[in-house]
Structure formats: C-alpha cells, structure tokens
Amino acid sequence: MAESSNHISQRKIEHLELCLTDDVAFKQKTTGFDKYEFIHCAITEVEIGKIDFKTNFFGKEISYPFLISCMTGGAKETENINGQLALAASELNIAIGVGSQRLALETKQFNESYKIIRKNAPKIPVLGNIGAAQIAKLKDYDGIKYIAELVEADGMFIHANPVQELLQKRGEPDFSGLLRSIEKLVKFINIPVIVKEVGAGISKDAAKKLLEAGVKGIDVAGAGGTSWAGVEILRNNEVGNYEFWDWGLPASYCIRTVAELKGKFDFILIGSGGVNNGIEAAKALALGADIAASARIILHELNKAGAEGVQILIKEWFEIVRKIMFLTGSSSIEELKTNKLIRKEKLY
C-alpha cells in the first residue's frame, strides 16, 4: 500500500525531531578520524595568510571546500529551516544540498519548502535530491528534471539508504535495476549526478560501479555520525533492537579508499559522516576528499544560534583547517592530501 503524502510529510518532521537530539549517534563505531594524527612540520614555510580555500564545485567557485549536506524538506515546518540554511550557505559562498524531494514528485503542496533554498541562495551551488528507491523504479525521467528545475539545481543527489529503507516502517528496500536506471538518468539529465549514502558509507567497489555508470560525484557519508538505522529504530519504538544500529563502513575508510579511484575517474569526492569539527574536516580533506560535508551538527547549531551561528561555526572550522595546513607545511588542499596523516599505532 503506497504511503500518503501526509504520512511522508509527518515522517520528515519526526526525523528532524530525532536528529535535533544526540540519541541517533552511532553507539560504538566511530568515523575512524580519531585513528589518525597529522604529521607536524617543524620547518614549515607556508605563509598562513596566503592560504586560499576557493575551489570549483560543478562549475561554480565556492569560498570553502564545504557542503551543508542534505537535511529536510517536504513539510511546512521545514521551510524556515531550509531558508535559514540557505542564507548561511549564501553568505559563506558554499554549496548546499536539498532534502529528499520525493514529495515534490507527488504533490505541489510542499514545494515552497524546497524553492526557498534557491530563493535565499541565488548564486551558490544547490544540489537537488531524490532517493535511490524512487530512481530504481522510474520508467521515465521527466519527474527528476522537474524537481531539479524546481530548485534550479546545479547537480542532483541520489541518496542510497538501504539500511534505512530496510528498517523503516513502510520502507522501500527494493533497489533492483538501480545502476541501469542511474546510467539512463545520467544520459537524460543535463546536470551532474552525485550519489550519496546517508550514514553507512559507500565502498570503493560500489563507487567504481557508480562512476562507470557516469556518476560525477560520490558523497561517501560513512558511519560514525548519524545512524539512520538508529533513527528508524527509535521511530519504531524498538528499543533494544540494536543489531543494525552501528551498521556501516567508517567515514575515514570510505574517503581513503574511494579516493584511490581518482586516477581512473574524474569525479568530485565529498567526505562526510560524522564530520563535527575543524580537525575532522581537515582529516576528511587530507584523506582525499575534495569537499567536506556535515548535516546534523549544522542543524543543531542552526537550532541554537540561527543562520549567523552556522556561519560562525563553519568559519571557525576553516580557521582550524588553515592552522593545520600551516603546521603540516601544506600551502593548498592538494598538498594537505599528500601524506600529511599517519595512523596513531605507528607513533608508539
């Protein structure tokens, strides 16, 4: 039985409420960022004031290699959240992802919750978003073109969330035909397609298959941050049913191994999954990501201090990244990626 639009909209609100707590964090598994140390360079000659973070992101220049990751949309209550996030991203001149636009395929009732992003951020990269379960079953792609145009998207995220769909009441854990459908979509749509996980990670093998299908970006969204298995377990009131709460590949592992595909494929690698401070953002970049990304901690900051608080937080993170680059002798992000990390066990 198909879900009603109102049921899906209510689910969006429940997801938001849970993500405004720390109850949905991984319980034992970490991102793996804690397993690395930066290699100190005592003879650094980097001029810290000349470090420039500007980078190209799907044809637009952004001021920091950072993406406010996809969060919400599809409910009246989410319109203000998206509007405020867009204002922060616009002020910082960074990229932003839209929450799942599935509802926009079914009704125009909540379109303003999506359109507010482009309205408040007219010049920055905006990425649309649709689920892999929906893509897998499409017969044509006019609907995807429509939701991309709705937010004037510079690219389209497909979020792959098999663990979440498996555990979600009325979930859709049928992804058969997904790769073939992605390959068709890539040829149909005139903007880049990026595939992201939602917290369980994308392996090197999965990334390779996606890139062979024509995908232009991979957002690994690895384990260690928000557990969407945990979100659904809490929504289902299945306290104690924790078998899949910590399912997934650590974010650091995903970034490091997917980055090995850079020599064979031309794509943007987004490092996310539990990036909660400037040091972790720097480690994501040092492990090979082109762009770091975060969601839940940004939502928390927005709830606490508004759009201005989000701006301050991200600027503070990149001041930390700047200092790390100075201390590791890295004058650019590309240099930061060149053997500037060491596994902690090698130090002792």
C-alpha positions in Angstrom: 0.0 0.0 0.0 1.5 3.3 -1.1 2.2 5.9 1.5 0.2 9.1 1.5 1.9 12.5 1.1 0.7 13.5 4.6 2.3 10.4 6.1 5.6 11.0 4.4 5.5 14.7 5.5 4.9 13.6 9.1 7.8 11.3 8.8 10.1 14.2 7.8 9.1 16.0 10.9 9.8 13.0 13.1 13.2 12.6 11.5 14.0 16.2 12.2 12.9 16.0 15.9 15.1 12.9 16.4 18.1 14.5 14.6 17.9 17.5 16.9 19.0 15.1 19.7 22.2 13.1 20.1 20.2 9.9 20.6 20.7 8.9 17.0 24.5 8.9 17.1 26.4 5.6 16.5 26.8 3.7 19.7 30.3 2.1 19.4 31.5 2.5 15.9 33.5 5.7 15.2 34.3 7.6 12.0 37.9 6.5 12.3 39.2 10.1 12.1 40.4 9.5 15.7 42.8 6.8 14.4 44.9 9.4 12.6 47.4 12.2 13.6 48.7 15.0 11.4 52.4 14.9 10.8 53.9 18.0 12.3 56.3 20.0 10.1 58.8 21.9 12.3 60.2 23.7 9.3 57.0 24.9 7.6 57.4 27.7 5.2 53.7 28.1 4.5 52.5 31.7 4.6 49.3 31.2 6.6 47.8 34.5 5.3 48.1 33.3 1.7 46.2 30.0 2.1 43.2 30.2 -0.2 40.3 27.8 0.1 38.5 28.7 -3.1 37.6 25.7 -5.2 35.4 24.8 -8.2 32.3 22.8 -7.4 30.4 21.7 -10.5 31.2 24.9 -12.4 30.8 27.4 -9.6 33.5 28.8 -7.4 32.9 28.4 -3.7 34.9 30.0 -0.9 35.4 27.0 1.3 35.5 23.3 0.3 32.4 22.6 2.3 28.8 21.4 1.7 25.9 21.9 4.0 24.6 18.4 3.5 21.0 17.4 2.6 18.7 17.6 5.5 15.0 18.2 5.0 12.0 19.4 3.0 8.5 18.3 2.3 6.8 19.7 5.3 5.6 23.2 6.2 7.8 23.2 9.3 10.9 22.6 7.2 10.6 25.7 5.1 12.2 28.0 7.7 15.0 25.6 8.3 15.9 25.4 4.7 15.6 29.1 4.3 17.9 29.8 7.1 20.4 27.2 6.0 20.4 28.7 2.5 21.0 32.2 3.9 24.1 30.8 5.8 25.4 29.0 2.8 24.9 32.0 0.6 26.7 34.3 3.0 29.6 31.8 3.2 29.5 31.2 -0.6 29.5 27.4 -0.1 27.4 24.6 -1.6 24.1 23.2 -0.1 22.1 20.1 -0.7 18.3 19.9 -0.6 16.5 17.3 1.5 14.7 14.5 -0.3 12.3 15.9 -3.0 10.3 12.7 -3.2 7.1 14.6 -2.2 7.6 17.1 -5.0 7.1 14.2 -7.4 3.7 13.5 -5.9 2.3 16.9 -4.8 3.0 20.6 -5.1 1.7 21.1 -1.5 5.2 21.5 0.0 7.1 22.9 -3.0 8.0 26.2 -1.1 10.0 24.1 1.4 12.3 23.3 -1.4 12.1 26.5 -3.5 13.1 28.7 -0.5 16.7 27.4 -0.9 17.3 28.8 -4.3 15.3 32.0 -3.4 17.6 32.7 -0.4 20.8 31.5 -2.2 20.6 32.6 -5.8 24.3 32.2 -6.8 25.7 29.2 -4.9 25.7 25.6 -6.0 22.4 23.9 -5.0 22.0 20.2 -5.3 18.6 18.5 -5.7 17.9 15.2 -4.1 15.9 12.0 -4.7 16.0 8.5 -3.3 17.6 5.5 -4.9 14.4 3.5 -4.3 12.5 6.0 -6.4 15.1 6.1 -9.2 15.3 2.3 -9.4 11.6 2.1 -10.4 11.3 5.0 -12.8 10.0 4.4 -16.3 10.9 7.9 -17.5 12.9 10.8 -16.0 10.8 13.8 -16.6 9.9 14.0 -12.9 13.6 14.2 -12.0 14.0 17.0 -14.5 11.1 18.7 -12.9 12.4 18.6 -9.3 15.8 19.7 -10.5 14.3 22.7 -12.1 12.2 23.4 -9.0 15.3 24.3 -7.1 17.4 25.4 -10.2 19.8 22.6 -9.2 23.4 22.6 -10.3 23.5 18.8 -9.7 21.3 16.0 -8.5 21.9 13.9 -5.5 20.6 10.3 -5.4 20.6 9.1 -1.8 21.2 5.4 -1.4 19.8 4.3 2.0 19.3 0.6 2.0 19.7 0.2 5.8 17.2 2.9 6.5 14.6 1.6 4.0 15.1 -1.9 5.4 14.2 -0.8 8.9 11.7 1.9 8.1 8.0 1.1 8.6 6.6 1.2 5.1 10.1 1.4 3.7 11.1 0.5 0.2 14.0 -1.9 0.3 13.9 -2.8 -3.4 16.8 -1.3 -5.3 16.7 -3.7 -8.2 17.6 -2.0 -11.5 19.2 0.9 -9.7 22.5 1.0 -11.6 20.8 0.7 -15.0 18.4 3.5 -14.1 21.2 5.7 -12.9 23.0 5.2 -16.2 19.9 6.2 -18.1 19.3 9.3 -15.9 22.9 10.4 -16.4 22.3 10.4 -20.1 18.9 12.1 -19.8 19.6 15.0 -17.4 21.9 17.9 -18.2 23.4 18.4 -14.8 25.8 16.2 -12.9 24.5 13.2 -10.9 26.0 12.6 -7.4 25.3 9.5 -5.3 25.4 9.8 -1.6 24.8 7.4 1.3 23.1 8.6 4.4 25.5 7.3 7.1 26.5 3.7 6.3 29.2 4.6 3.7 30.0 3.9 0.1 32.7 1.3 -0.6 35.4 1.5 -3.3 33.7 -1.2 -5.3 30.3 0.4 -5.1 31.8 3.8 -6.0 33.6 2.2 -9.0 30.3 0.8 -10.4 28.6 4.2 -9.9 31.4 6.1 -11.7 31.3 3.5 -14.6 27.6 4.4 -14.8 28.5 8.0 -15.4 28.1 9.5 -11.9 30.2 12.7 -11.4 30.3 12.8 -7.7 30.4 10.4 -4.7 29.4 11.5 -1.2 30.6 8.6 1.0 28.5 9.6 4.1 30.3 7.0 6.1 29.5 5.5 9.5 30.3 7.3 12.8 27.9 10.3 12.7 24.2 9.9 12.5 22.8 6.3 12.4 19.7 6.3 10.3 19.2 2.7 11.4 19.0 4.3 14.9 16.6 6.9 13.7 14.2 4.3 12.4 14.6 2.0 15.4 13.6 4.9 17.7 10.7 5.8 15.4 9.6 2.2 15.6 9.9 2.2 19.4 12.1 -0.9 19.1 14.4 0.0 22.0 16.8 -2.9 22.5 16.7 -4.0 18.8 20.2 -2.7 18.1 21.6 -5.3 15.7 21.9 -2.8 12.8 22.3 0.4 14.8 26.1 0.5 14.1 25.9 -1.0 10.6 28.2 0.6 8.0 31.8 1.4 6.9 33.6 4.2 8.9 33.7 7.5 7.1 37.6 7.7 7.1 37.8 4.3 5.5 35.3 5.2 2.8 37.1 8.5 2.0 40.5 6.9 1.9 39.6 4.0 -0.4 37.2 5.8 -2.7 39.9 8.4 -3.2 42.1 5.7 -4.8 39.8 5.8 -7.8 40.9 9.4 -8.6 43.4 8.2 -11.1 40.9 6.3 -13.2 37.8 8.6 -12.9 37.2 12.3 -13.0 34.8 13.0 -10.1 34.2 15.1 -7.0 34.7 13.2 -3.7 32.6 14.5 -0.8 33.8 13.4 2.6 31.0 13.2 5.2 29.7 11.1 8.0 30.4 12.4 11.5 32.4 15.5 10.5 31.8 17.5 13.6 34.7 20.0 13.9 37.5 21.6 12.1 40.0 18.9 12.8 37.7 16.2 11.4 37.0 18.4 8.3 40.8 18.7 7.8 41.2 14.9 8.2 38.5 14.3 5.6 40.2 16.5 3.1 43.7 15.1 4.0 42.3 11.6 3.4 41.3 12.6 -0.2 38.0 14.4 -0.1 37.6 17.4 -2.4 34.8 18.7 -0.2 33.9 18.1 3.4 30.2 18.0 4.4 28.1 17.9 7.6 24.4 17.8 8.4 23.3 17.1 12.0 25.8 19.3 13.8 24.8 22.1 11.4 21.2 21.5 12.3 22.0 21.7 16.0 23.8 25.0 15.5 21.0 26.4 13.5 18.6 25.5 16.2 20.8 27.1 18.8 22.1 30.2 17.1 20.4 30.6 13.8 21.9 31.2 10.4 24.6 33.5 11.8 25.6 30.8 14.2 26.1 28.4 11.3 28.2 30.9 9.5 30.4 31.5 12.6 30.8 27.7 13.2 31.9 26.9 9.6 34.3 29.9 9.5 35.8 28.7 12.8 36.3 25.2 11.4 38.2 26.5 8.5 40.4 28.7 10.6 41.4 25.4 12.3 41.9 23.8 8.9 44.1 26.9 8.0 46.3 26.4 11.1 46.6 22.7 10.4 47.8 23.4 6.9 50.4 25.8 8.3 51.6 23.2 10.8 51.8 20.4 8.2 53.5 22.5 5.6 50.6 22.5 3.2 50.0 25.6 1.2 47.0 24.1 -0.6 44.3 21.5 0.0 46.0 19.4 -2.7 49.3 19.5 -0.6 47.3 18.6 2.5 46.4 15.3 0.7 50.0 14.3 0.2 51.0 12.1 3.1 50.2 14.5 5.9 48.4 11.9 8.1 49.8 9.0 10.0 48.0 6.1 11.7 48.3 6.5 15.5 49.6 3.0 16.1 52.7 3.9 14.0 53.6 6.6 16.5 54.1 4.3 19.5 
